Amino acid sequence: MGSAGLSQVTIAQAQDDTSGNADLPSGAAVEERFKVARRGYDRRQVEEFVARSRREAVDVRNRLVKTLREVEQLRVDLATARQAAWEAAAQKDRVARELAALRTQAEMALARNLWWPSPQQEEDVTAG
C-alpha cells in the first residue's frame, strides 16, 4: 500500500468484451491512485476515473472513425486519379497516332507536289 492513505491500483485493460472493461481502450495497463475509504476505495474517485476513461475511449473511437472515413475518401480519390491518368495516357496515344498519320499524309502530299507536276502544270508546259 502507498503512503498517506493512498493505494495504487493497476488496471489491466480488457482483451475481450466479457470482462466488463470493454469500454476502456486496449493497450498498456493504466495506474491510478485512489484514496482508501472505510469500505474500500473512494467511490467518487473511482466513478470519476471510469467516466474519464470512457470519455477518452469515445474520443479515440471518434478519431478512428474520422480517420477511417478519410482513408476511404483517399482511396476513392486515388482510384479517380488513376482512372484519369489512364484516360489521359490513352488520349495521348490517340493524338500521337493521329499526328503521325497527318504528318505522313502531309509528307506524301508534299512529295507529290515536288516530284510530279499536277495536270494543270503539264498543260501549261505543253501549251507554252
TIMI-2910 file (N, C-alpha, C, CB; in pm, 1 decimal, decimal comma, always signed):
<rs>
+----------+----------+----------+----------+----------+----------+----------+----------+----------+----------+----------+----------+------+
!      n_x !      n_y !      n_z !     ca_x !     ca_y !     ca_z !      c_x !      c_y !      c_z !     cb_x !     cb_y !     cb_z ! resn !
+----------+----------+----------+----------+----------+----------+----------+----------+----------+----------+----------+----------+------+
!    +83,8 !   -118,9 !     +0,0 !     +0,0 !     +0,0 !     +0,0 !    +86,8 !   +123,2 !     +0,0 !    -94,5 !     +0,9 !   +120,3 !  Met !
!    +34,3 !   +229,7 !    -55,9 !   +107,7 !   +354,1 !    -66,4 !   +104,1 !   +430,6 !    +64,3 !    +51,9 !   +439,0 !   -178,3 !  Gly !
!   +160,0 !   +548,5 !    +63,7 !   +164,7 !   +629,9 !   +183,4 !    +46,0 !   +724,5 !   +188,6 !   +295,1 !   +708,0 !   +189,6 !  Ser !
!    +17,9 !   +777,0 !   +306,3 !    -83,6 !   +878,8 !   +331,3 !   -223,0 !   +835,2 !   +288,3 !    -46,7 !  +1006,1 !   +260,3 !  Ala !
!   -255,6 !   +708,8 !   +308,7 !   -391,0 !   +662,9 !   +280,8 !   -422,1 !   +644,1 !   +134,1 !   -487,3 !   +757,8 !   +337,7 !  Gly !
!   -319,6 !   +641,5 !    +49,8 !   -342,4 !   +619,4 !    -92,8 !   -301,1 !   +478,4 !   -127,9 !   -265,0 !   +722,1 !   -179,0 !  Leu !
!   -374,7 !   +418,2 !   -216,3 !   -342,2 !   +284,8 !   -263,7 !   -328,9 !   +292,1 !   -414,7 !   -450,3 !   +180,1 !   -220,7 !  Ser !
!   -224,4 !   +231,6 !   -465,8 !   -205,2 !   +232,8 !   -610,2 !   -270,8 !   +108,6 !   -667,9 !    -54,1 !   +239,0 !   -647,5 !  Gln !
!   -348,8 !   +130,3 !   -773,9 !   -418,6 !    +20,3 !   -837,7 !   -377,3 !    +18,1 !   -983,9 !   -573,4 !    +34,0 !   -822,3 !  Val !
!   -336,0 !    -97,4 !  -1030,0 !   -305,8 !   -114,8 !  -1171,4 !   -425,3 !   -183,4 !  -1234,3 !   -174,0 !   -197,0 !  -1193,5 !  Thr !
!   -478,1 !   -120,2 !  -1337,2 !   -595,7 !   -174,8 !  -1403,8 !   -550,1 !   -227,8 !  -1538,6 !   -709,5 !    -67,2 !  -1419,5 !  Ile !
!   -555,2 !   -359,9 !  -1553,7 !   -518,7 !   -420,7 !  -1681,6 !   -633,8 !   -401,7 !  -1777,9 !   -484,0 !   -571,7 !  -1665,4 !  Ala !
!   -601,1 !   -365,7 !  -1898,9 !   -703,4 !   -343,9 !  -1999,8 !   -759,9 !   -476,3 !  -2047,4 !   -647,0 !   -264,7 !  -2117,6 !  Gln !
!   -888,5 !   -477,1 !  -2076,1 !   -956,5 !   -599,1 !  -2119,3 !   -916,2 !   -633,4 !  -2261,6 !  -1109,4 !   -583,3 !  -2109,2 !  Ala !
!   -891,3 !   -760,0 !  -2284,1 !   -861,0 !   -806,2 !  -2418,4 !   -986,6 !   -856,1 !  -2488,4 !   -755,7 !   -916,1 !  -2414,2 !  Gln !
!  -1092,5 !   -883,6 !  -2411,9 !  -1218,0 !   -926,3 !  -2472,0 !  -1331,8 !   -849,8 !  -2406,8 !  -1238,3 !  -1079,5 !  -2457,2 !  Asp !
!  -1451,4 !   -867,0 !  -2457,4 !  -1566,1 !   -791,8 !  -2409,0 !  -1633,6 !   -856,9 !  -2289,5 !  -1665,5 !   -774,7 !  -2519,1 !  Asp !
!  -1582,9 !   -969,1 !  -2238,5 !  -1650,1 !  -1040,4 !  -2131,1 !  -1608,1 !   -992,6 !  -1993,1 !  -1623,7 !  -1187,1 !  -2143,4 !  Thr !
!  -1506,2 !   -909,7 !  -1982,5 !  -1456,2 !   -870,3 !  -1850,9 !  -1529,1 !   -751,1 !  -1792,3 !  -1310,4 !   -839,5 !  -1859,4 !  Ser !
!  -1611,6 !   -682,1 !  -1871,7 !  -1679,0 !   -563,7 !  -1821,4 !  -1599,2 !   -437,2 !  -1841,2 !  -1709,6 !   -580,5 !  -1677,3 !  Gly !
!  -1476,1 !   -448,8 !  -1887,5 !  -1392,6 !   -332,1 !  -1914,1 !  -1382,9 !   -302,1 !  -2062,8 !  -1253,9 !   -352,9 !  -1856,8 !  Asn !
!  -1477,0 !   -347,9 !  -2140,8 !  -1469,9 !   -331,5 !  -2285,8 !  -1472,6 !   -186,2 !  -2326,8 !  -1583,3 !   -404,7 !  -2352,3 !  Ala !
!  -1522,9 !    -95,7 !  -2241,4 !  -1527,1 !    +46,2 !  -2275,0 !  -1390,0 !   +110,7 !  -2267,6 !  -1622,5 !   +118,6 !  -2182,9 !  Asp !
!  -1297,9 !    +46,8 !  -2196,9 !  -1165,1 !   +103,9 !  -2180,6 !  -1079,4 !    +72,1 !  -2301,8 !  -1098,8 !    +51,8 !  -2052,7 !  Leu !
!   -994,6 !   +167,0 !  -2343,3 !   -908,2 !   +138,8 !  -2458,2 !   -808,9 !    +28,6 !  -2426,9 !   -833,8 !   +264,7 !  -2501,2 !  Pro !
!   -780,5 !    -55,1 !  -2525,3 !   -685,2 !   -162,8 !  -2502,0 !   -544,2 !   -107,2 !  -2508,9 !   -704,2 !   -276,9 !  -2604,3 !  Ser !
!   -450,0 !   -177,9 !  -2452,7 !   -312,5 !   -131,6 !  -2454,6 !   -247,8 !   -157,3 !  -2320,6 !   -305,3 !    +16,5 !  -2490,0 !  Gly !
!   -152,5 !    -74,0 !  -2284,8 !    -78,6 !    -91,3 !  -2160,7 !   -169,7 !    -67,4 !  -2041,1 !    +41,9 !     +3,4 !  -2156,0 !  Ala !
!   -131,6 !   -124,1 !  -1929,0 !   -209,4 !   -107,9 !  -1806,6 !   -203,8 !    +37,3 !  -1761,2 !   -157,4 !   -201,8 !  -1695,2 !  Ala !
!   -314,2 !    +83,2 !  -1700,6 !   -323,1 !   +219,9 !  -1651,1 !   -309,4 !   +215,2 !  -1499,4 !   -457,7 !   +288,3 !  -1694,2 !  Val !
!   -231,3 !   +307,3 !  -1444,2 !   -216,9 !   +312,6 !  -1299,6 !   -288,3 !   +436,2 !  -1248,9 !    -67,6 !   +313,1 !  -1257,5 !  Glu !
!   -367,3 !   +419,3 !  -1147,5 !   -442,6 !   +529,2 !  -1089,0 !   -438,3 !   +512,4 !   -938,1 !   -590,2 !   +533,0 !  -1141,9 !  Glu !
!   -427,2 !   +621,9 !   -864,0 !   -424,8 !   +616,8 !   -717,4 !   -561,0 !   +660,9 !   -665,1 !   -310,7 !   +707,2 !   -659,0 !  Arg !
!   -615,4 !   +581,0 !   -575,5 !   -743,2 !   +611,3 !   -511,9 !   -722,4 !   +615,2 !   -361,1 !   -852,2 !   +506,3 !   -550,7 !  Phe !
!   -794,6 !   +703,4 !   -296,6 !   -791,1 !   +706,6 !   -150,4 !   -863,2 !   +583,6 !    -98,3 !   -856,0 !   +837,5 !    -94,3 !  Lys !
!   -808,4 !   +527,7 !     +7,6 !   -871,8 !   +412,0 !    +68,6 !   -977,3 !   +464,3 !   +166,0 !   -766,5 !   +319,7 !   +141,0 !  Val !
!  -1099,0 !   +425,7 !   +144,1 !  -1208,7 !   +465,7 !   +232,0 !  -1233,3 !   +353,3 !   +332,2 !  -1338,5 !   +497,6 !   +150,2 !  Ala !
!  -1331,3 !   +373,2 !   +417,2 !  -1358,9 !   +276,5 !   +523,5 !  -1391,8 !   +138,8 !   +466,1 !  -1474,4 !   +325,5 !   +611,3 !  Arg !
!  -1462,6 !   +134,7 !   +356,0 !  -1503,9 !     +6,5 !   +299,4 !  -1444,5 !    -12,5 !   +159,7 !  -1657,6 !     -2,7 !   +293,8 !  Arg !
!  -1327,1 !    +33,5 !   +134,9 !  -1264,3 !    +15,7 !     +3,6 !  -1216,9 !   +148,6 !    -51,2 !  -1361,6 !    -50,1 !    -94,9 !  Gly !
!  -1213,5 !   +160,0 !   -180,4 !  -1166,9 !   +283,2 !   -244,4 !  -1275,6 !   +388,5 !   -242,1 !  -1122,6 !   +256,3 !   -388,7 !  Tyr !
!  -1234,8 !   +513,5 !   -252,1 !  -1328,8 !   +625,6 !   -256,1 !  -1414,3 !   +613,6 !   -381,8 !  -1253,5 !   +762,6 !   -252,7 !  Asp !
!  -1541,6 !   +595,2 !   -363,6 !  -1634,6 !   +569,5 !   -473,8 !  -1633,6 !   +684,4 !   -576,0 !  -1777,1 !   +548,9 !   -419,0 !  Arg !
!  -1630,7 !   +808,0 !   -527,6 !  -1632,5 !   +923,7 !   -617,3 !  -1510,5 !   +922,5 !   -709,1 !  -1636,9 !  +1054,7 !   -536,3 !  Arg !
!  -1392,8 !   +894,8 !   -653,9 !  -1271,6 !   +890,1 !   -735,7 !  -1279,8 !   +779,0 !   -840,1 !  -1148,1 !   +869,9 !   -647,0 !  Gln !
!  -1329,4 !   +664,9 !   -798,5 !  -1340,5 !   +552,2 !   -892,0 !  -1438,4 !   +587,3 !  -1003,1 !  -1386,0 !   +423,1 !   -818,5 !  Val !
!  -1551,9 !   +645,4 !   -968,8 !  -1651,3 !   +681,8 !  -1070,4 !  -1596,6 !   +788,1 !  -1165,4 !  -1780,0 !   +732,5 !  -1003,5 !  Glu !
!  -1521,3 !   +884,7 !  -1111,7 !  -1460,0 !   +986,8 !  -1197,5 !  -1358,4 !   +923,4 !  -1293,1 !  -1391,6 !  +1095,7 !  -1111,4 !  Glu !
!  -1279,8 !   +831,2 !  -1239,6 !  -1181,5 !   +763,2 !  -1323,7 !  -1250,0 !   +685,2 !  -1435,6 !  -1094,7 !   +669,1 !  -1239,2 !  Phe !
!  -1354,0 !   +611,7 !  -1401,2 !  -1426,2 !   +533,0 !  -1501,8 !  -1488,8 !   +625,8 !  -1605,5 !  -1535,2 !   +445,1 !  -1435,3 !  Val !
!  -1549,4 !   +735,8 !  -1561,8 !  -1611,4 !   +831,0 !  -1654,4 !  -1506,1 !   +892,6 !  -1746,8 !  -1685,6 !   +941,9 !  -1576,3 !  Ala !
!  -1392,5 !   +931,1 !  -1688,3 !  -1284,6 !   +989,2 !  -1768,6 !  -1231,9 !   +886,7 !  -1870,0 !  -1169,5 !  +1038,5 !  -1677,1 !  Arg !
!  -1215,8 !   +763,6 !  -1827,2 !  -1167,4 !   +658,0 !  -1915,7 !  -1265,1 !   +633,8 !  -2030,0 !  -1144,9 !   +528,5 !  -1837,1 !  Ser !
!  -1392,6 !   +634,1 !  -1998,6 !  -1493,4 !   +615,2 !  -2104,3 !  -1493,1 !   +730,6 !  -2203,0 !  -1632,7 !   +600,3 !  -2043,2 !  Arg !
!  -1480,2 !   +854,1 !  -2151,6 !  -1473,7 !   +970,4 !  -2242,5 !  -1353,2 !   +959,4 !  -2335,1 !  -1466,7 !  +1102,7 !  -2162,0 !  Arg !
!  -1239,3 !   +919,7 !  -2279,5 !  -1119,1 !   +902,6 !  -2360,7 !  -1139,4 !   +793,9 !  -2466,1 !   -999,0 !   +868,1 !  -2271,7 !  Glu !
!  -1205,4 !   +685,0 !  -2427,4 !  -1231,5 !   +576,2 !  -2522,0 !  -1323,1 !   +624,0 !  -2634,6 !  -1294,6 !   +455,2 !  -2449,4 !  Ala !
!  -1425,0 !   +701,1 !  -2600,2 !  -1516,7 !   +755,4 !  -2702,2 !  -1440,3 !   +849,2 !  -2794,9 !  -1636,4 !   +830,5 !  -2635,8 !  Val !
!  -1353,3 !   +931,3 !  -2737,6 !  -1273,8 !  +1023,1 !  -2818,6 !  -1183,7 !   +946,5 !  -2915,8 !  -1189,3 !  +1114,3 !  -2728,4 !  Asp !
!  -1119,4 !   +842,0 !  -2866,5 !  -1032,1 !   +760,8 !  -2952,1 !  -1113,8 !   +694,5 !  -3062,8 !   -957,7 !   +653,5 !  -2868,5 !  Val !
!  -1229,7 !   +641,0 !  -3027,4 !  -1316,0 !   +577,7 !  -3128,9 !  -1359,8 !   +678,9 !  -3233,6 !  -1439,8 !   +513,8 !  -3063,0 !  Arg !
!  -1398,6 !   +799,8 !  -3189,2 !  -1441,1 !   +903,3 !  -3284,1 !  -1328,3 !   +941,1 !  -3379,0 !  -1490,0 !  +1027,5 !  -3209,2 !  Asn !
!  -1207,3 !   +953,3 !  -3324,7 !  -1092,3 !   +984,7 !  -3410,5 !  -1065,8 !   +871,8 !  -3508,7 !   -967,0 !  +1011,0 !  -3325,8 !  Arg !
!  -1082,5 !   +747,8 !  -3462,8 !  -1063,5 !   +632,4 !  -3550,1 !  -1166,0 !   +633,4 !  -3662,8 !  -1073,6 !   +501,7 !  -3470,0 !  Leu !
!  -1291,9 !   +657,6 !  -3630,1 !  -1397,0 !   +662,4 !  -3732,2 !  -1366,2 !   +772,1 !  -3833,7 !  -1535,6 !   +686,3 !  -3667,3 !  Val !
!  -1326,5 !   +888,7 !  -3785,1 !  -1293,1 !  +1000,6 !  -3874,8 !  -1175,9 !   +962,7 !  -3965,6 !  -1258,4 !  +1128,4 !  -3792,9 !  Lys !
!  -1075,7 !   +900,3 !  -3908,2 !   -958,6 !   +859,9 !  -3986,2 !   -995,4 !   +755,1 !  -4090,4 !   -849,2 !   +805,8 !  -3894,0 !  Thr !
!  -1079,8 !   +660,4 !  -4052,9 !  -1123,3 !   +558,1 !  -4149,1 !  -1202,5 !   +620,5 !  -4263,9 !  -1208,6 !   +450,9 !  -4078,6 !  Leu !
!  -1285,8 !   +719,2 !  -4233,2 !  -1358,9 !   +790,1 !  -4339,6 !  -1262,0 !   +862,0 !  -4432,5 !  -1458,9 !   +891,2 !  -4279,3 !  Arg !
!  -1162,5 !   +927,6 !  -4375,0 !  -1063,1 !   +997,8 !  -4456,2 !   -986,3 !   +900,0 !  -4544,8 !   -965,7 !  +1075,7 !  -4366,5 !  Glu !
!   -951,4 !   +784,1 !  -4489,8 !   -879,9 !   +682,3 !  -4567,2 !   -966,5 !   +636,1 !  -4683,5 !   -840,7 !   +561,9 !  -4477,7 !  Val !
!  -1093,9 !   +612,9 !  -4659,0 !  -1183,8 !   +568,7 !  -4766,0 !  -1195,9 !   +676,7 !  -4873,9 !  -1323,5 !   +534,2 !  -4708,8 !  Glu !
!  -1205,1 !   +802,9 !  -4833,1 !  -1212,3 !   +911,0 !  -4932,0 !  -1082,6 !   +918,2 !  -5012,6 !  -1239,9 !  +1046,7 !  -4862,6 !  Gln !
!   -969,4 !   +897,4 !  -4946,5 !   -841,8 !   +896,9 !  -5018,3 !   -835,3 !   +781,7 !  -5118,5 !   -724,9 !   +887,2 !  -4919,3 !  Leu !
!   -890,0 !   +666,0 !  -5081,9 !   -894,9 !   +553,3 !  -5175,4 !   -977,5 !   +587,9 !  -5297,8 !   -952,2 !   +429,1 !  -5107,0 !  Arg !
!  -1093,3 !   +651,5 !  -5275,9 !  -1179,7 !   +692,3 !  -5387,4 !  -1106,3 !   +793,9 !  -5474,4 !  -1313,7 !   +752,1 !  -5335,1 !  Val !
!  -1043,0 !   +892,1 !  -5411,0 !   -968,8 !   +994,0 !  -5485,7 !   -855,0 !   +931,8 !  -5565,9 !   -913,5 !  +1100,4 !  -5390,3 !  Asp !
!   -785,8 !   +835,0 !  -5507,2 !   -676,2 !   +768,5 !  -5576,7 !   -728,2 !   +691,5 !  -5697,3 !   -601,5 !   +674,3 !  -5481,6 !  Leu !
!   -839,1 !   +620,4 !  -5680,3 !   -896,6 !   +546,1 !  -5792,5 !   -937,9 !   +641,0 !  -5904,3 !  -1017,5 !   +462,9 !  -5746,2 !  Ala !
!   -995,6 !   +754,7 !  -5869,0 !  -1035,1 !   +854,8 !  -5968,5 !   -912,4 !   +910,1 !  -6040,5 !  -1113,9 !   +969,5 !  -5901,9 !  Thr !
!   -807,7 !   +939,5 !  -5965,7 !   -684,9 !   +992,6 !  -6025,7 !   -619,8 !   +890,0 !  -6117,5 !   -586,1 !  +1035,2 !  -5916,6 !  Ala !
!   -620,6 !   +763,4 !  -6077,6 !   -563,7 !   +658,4 !  -6162,5 !   -643,0 !   +645,5 !  -6292,5 !   -561,6 !   +523,4 !  -6087,8 !  Arg !
!   -775,8 !   +650,7 !  -6281,2 !   -860,7 !   +641,7 !  -6399,6 !   -833,9 !   +760,2 !  -6492,2 !  -1009,9 !   +637,0 !  -6359,5 !  Gln !
!   -823,7 !   +879,9 !  -6436,2 !   -796,1 !   +998,7 !  -6516,6 !   -659,5 !   +988,4 !  -6584,1 !   -802,8 !  +1124,9 !  -6429,6 !  Ala !
!   -560,4 !   +937,7 !  -6512,2 !   -426,3 !   +921,7 !  -6569,8 !   -429,0 !   +820,1 !  -6682,9 !   -325,2 !   +878,3 !  -6461,6 !  Ala !
!   -502,8 !   +710,9 !  -6663,6 !   -512,8 !   +609,0 !  -6768,3 !   -580,7 !   +668,0 !  -6891,4 !   -591,0 !   +484,9 !  -6717,4 !  Trp !
!   -688,6 !   +743,0 !  -6871,6 !   -759,0 !   +804,8 !  -6984,1 !   -671,2 !   +908,3 !  -7053,5 !   -889,5 !   +870,0 !  -6936,5 !  Glu !
!   -594,5 !   +984,9 !  -6976,5 !   -504,6 !  +1084,4 !  -7035,9 !   -396,7 !  +1015,4 !  -7118,6 !   -440,1 !  +1172,2 !  -6926,3 !  Ala !
!   -342,9 !   +904,9 !  -7069,3 !   -240,6 !   +832,0 !  -7144,6 !   -300,4 !   +775,7 !  -7273,0 !   -180,2 !   +718,2 !  -7058,9 !  Ala !
!   -422,7 !   +722,8 !  -7264,5 !   -488,2 !   +670,3 !  -7384,7 !   -514,5 !   +782,6 !  -7484,3 !   -620,3 !   +599,4 !  -7348,2 !  Ala !
!   -557,4 !   +898,1 !  -7435,4 !   -581,0 !  +1013,7 !  -7523,2 !   -450,4 !  +1059,1 !  -7587,0 !   -645,1 !  +1130,4 !  -7444,3 !  Gln !
!   -343,8 !  +1059,9 !  -7510,8 !   -212,5 !  +1099,7 !  -7563,7 !   -171,3 !  +1004,9 !  -7675,8 !   -105,0 !  +1100,6 !  -7451,1 !  Lys !
!   -190,8 !   +874,9 !  -7655,1 !   -156,4 !   +777,7 !  -7759,5 !   -239,5 !   +800,1 !  -7885,2 !   -176,7 !   +634,7 !  -7708,3 !  Asp !
!   -370,4 !   +825,9 !  -7870,5 !   -456,4 !   +851,8 !  -7987,2 !   -410,6 !   +976,2 !  -8061,9 !   -603,2 !   +867,9 !  -7944,0 !  Arg !
!   -382,1 !  +1081,9 !  -7988,2 !   -337,3 !  +1206,6 !  -8051,7 !   -204,1 !  +1184,7 !  -8122,9 !   -324,1 !  +1319,9 !  -7946,6 !  Val !
!   -112,8 !  +1111,0 !  -8061,3 !    +17,7 !  +1084,8 !  -8123,5 !     -0,7 !  +1007,0 !  -8254,3 !   +110,0 !  +1005,9 !  -8026,2 !  Ala !
!    -89,6 !   +906,1 !  -8253,3 !   -114,8 !   +830,4 !  -8377,6 !   -177,2 !   +918,6 !  -8484,3 !   -206,3 !   +710,2 !  -8350,1 !  Arg !
!   -272,7 !  +1003,1 !  -8446,4 !   -337,3 !  +1092,9 !  -8542,8 !   -236,8 !  +1192,3 !  -8599,4 !   -454,6 !  +1168,0 !  -8476,8 !  Glu !
!   -150,7 !  +1247,0 !  -8513,6 !    -48,7 !  +1341,1 !  -8562,4 !    +49,1 !  +1271,8 !  -8657,0 !    +27,9 !  +1403,7 !  -8444,2 !  Leu !
!    +86,5 !  +1149,3 !  -8626,0 !   +177,2 !  +1074,8 !  -8713,7 !   +111,1 !  +1049,2 !  -8848,5 !   +219,1 !   +941,1 !  -8648,5 !  Ala !
!    -16,4 !  +1015,1 !  -8848,0 !    -87,6 !   +992,1 !  -8974,2 !    -97,8 !  +1121,1 !  -9054,1 !   -228,0 !   +934,9 !  -8947,7 !  Ala !
!   -127,6 !  +1231,6 !  -8989,2 !   -135,0 !  +1361,1 !  -9058,7 !     +1,0 !  +1401,1 !  -9115,2 !   -186,4 !  +1470,5 !  -8963,1 !  Leu !
!   +104,9 !  +1375,4 !  -9038,3 !   +239,3 !  +1409,9 !  -9086,5 !   +273,9 !  +1326,4 !  -9210,4 !   +345,3 !  +1387,3 !  -8974,5 !  Arg !
!   +240,2 !  +1198,4 !  -9205,0 !   +265,4 !  +1111,4 !  -9320,4 !   +187,9 !  +1160,9 !  -9441,7 !   +226,7 !   +965,3 !  -9288,3 !  Thr !
!    +61,0 !  +1195,6 !  -9424,8 !    -20,0 !  +1247,3 !  -9534,7 !    +39,0 !  +1377,0 !  -9589,2 !   -164,5 !  +1269,9 !  -9488,9 !  Gln !
!    +84,1 !  +1464,9 !  -9500,5 !   +142,7 !  +1591,1 !  -9544,2 !   +272,4 !  +1566,9 !  -9620,6 !   +168,2 !  +1682,9 !  -9424,0 !  Ala !
!   +354,6 !  +1473,9 !  -9571,2 !   +480,0 !  +1443,3 !  -9640,8 !   +451,7 !  +1384,4 !  -9778,6 !   +565,7 !  +1345,5 !  -9557,7 !  Glu !
!   +351,1 !  +1298,8 !  -9787,1 !   +316,3 !  +1238,8 !  -9915,7 !   +263,8 !  +1345,3 ! -10011,4 !   +211,6 !  +1127,3 !  -9897,0 !  Met !
!   +180,3 !  +1435,6 !  -9962,3 !   +128,0 !  +1542,7 ! -10047,7 !   +240,4 !  +1633,4 ! -10093,3 !    +20,7 !  +1624,3 !  -9973,8 !  Ala !
!   +331,7 !  +1664,2 ! -10007,5 !   +445,4 !  +1748,8 ! -10043,7 !   +532,1 !  +1679,4 ! -10147,6 !   +529,0 !  +1783,9 !  -9919,3 !  Leu !
!   +555,0 !  +1550,9 ! -10129,9 !   +636,5 !  +1475,9 ! -10225,3 !   +568,1 !  +1473,2 ! -10361,5 !   +661,6 !  +1332,0 ! -10174,8 !  Ala !
!   +436,7 !  +1455,1 ! -10366,2 !   +365,5 !  +1455,2 ! -10493,7 !   +379,0 !  +1589,6 ! -10562,4 !   +218,0 !  +1421,1 ! -10473,2 !  Arg !
!   +368,9 !  +1697,2 ! -10487,9 !   +375,8 !  +1829,9 ! -10547,1 !   +516,8 !  +1865,7 ! -10592,6 !   +326,3 !  +1932,7 ! -10448,5 !  Asn !
!   +618,0 !  +1811,6 ! -10526,5 !   +755,1 !  +1845,5 ! -10565,3 !   +803,4 !  +1760,5 ! -10682,0 !   +849,2 !  +1828,4 ! -10446,8 !  Leu !
!   +766,5 !  +1634,6 ! -10690,3 !   +823,5 !  +1546,1 ! -10789,9 !   +736,8 !  +1528,4 ! -10913,4 !   +849,2 !  +1414,1 ! -10729,0 !  Trp !
!   +609,7 !  +1532,6 ! -10898,6 !   +523,6 !  +1513,1 ! -11014,1 !   +444,7 !  +1639,5 ! -11040,9 !   +429,3 !  +1394,1 ! -10992,7 !  Trp !
!   +450,1 !  +1683,9 ! -11158,4 !   +371,5 !  +1804,1 ! -11188,6 !   +222,8 !  +1768,9 ! -11189,8 !   +414,2 !  +1865,7 ! -11325,4 !  Pro !
!   +143,2 !  +1861,9 ! -11143,6 !     -0,8 !  +1840,6 ! -11145,5 !    -49,4 !  +1849,0 ! -11290,1 !    -74,4 !  +1944,8 ! -11055,4 !  Ser !
!   -168,9 !  +1797,2 ! -11321,5 !   -219,6 !  +1805,3 ! -11458,2 !   -222,4 !  +1949,1 ! -11510,3 !   -358,8 !  +1745,4 ! -11465,3 !  Pro !
!   -249,7 !  +2045,2 ! -11426,4 !   -253,7 !  +2185,1 ! -11468,5 !   -114,3 !  +2231,2 ! -11512,2 !   -307,0 !  +2274,9 ! -11354,0 !  Gln !
!    -10,4 !  +2189,1 ! -11436,1 !   +125,1 !  +2228,4 ! -11469,2 !   +169,2 !  +2164,5 ! -11603,0 !   +221,3 !  +2188,1 ! -11355,1 !  Gln !
!   +125,8 !  +2042,8 ! -11630,8 !   +162,4 !  +1976,7 ! -11756,4 !   +101,4 !  +2051,2 ! -11875,7 !   +115,7 !  +1828,7 ! -11755,6 !  Glu !
!    -24,7 !  +2097,8 ! -11861,5 !    -89,2 !  +2172,3 ! -11970,7 !    -17,4 !  +2303,8 ! -11995,0 !   -237,9 !  +2198,4 ! -11939,0 !  Glu !
!    +26,3 !  +2368,7 ! -11887,7 !    +94,1 !  +2497,1 ! -11902,6 !   +227,2 !  +2478,6 ! -11975,1 !   +116,4 !  +2563,0 ! -11765,0 !  Asp !
!   +298,1 !  +2370,0 ! -11947,6 !   +427,7 !  +2344,9 ! -12006,8 !   +410,3 !  +2311,4 ! -12156,8 !   +500,3 !  +2229,4 ! -11931,4 !  Val !
!   +311,9 !  +2229,7 ! -12189,6 !   +291,6 !  +2188,9 ! -12328,2 !   +229,7 !  +2300,5 ! -12411,4 !   +203,5 !  +2065,3 ! -12334,1 !  Thr !
!   +154,7 !  +2389,2 ! -12355,0 !    +91,5 !  +2498,0 ! -12428,0 !   +190,4 !  +2610,2 ! -12450,8 !    -31,1 !  +2549,6 ! -12352,9 !  Ala !
!   +283,7 !  +2617,8 ! -12373,7 !   +371,1 !  +2731,7 ! -12374,5 !   +477,3 !  +2735,0 ! -12470,5 !   +426,9 !  +2746,3 ! -12254,2 !  Gly !
+----------+----------+----------+----------+----------+----------+----------+----------+----------+----------+----------+----------+------+
</rs>
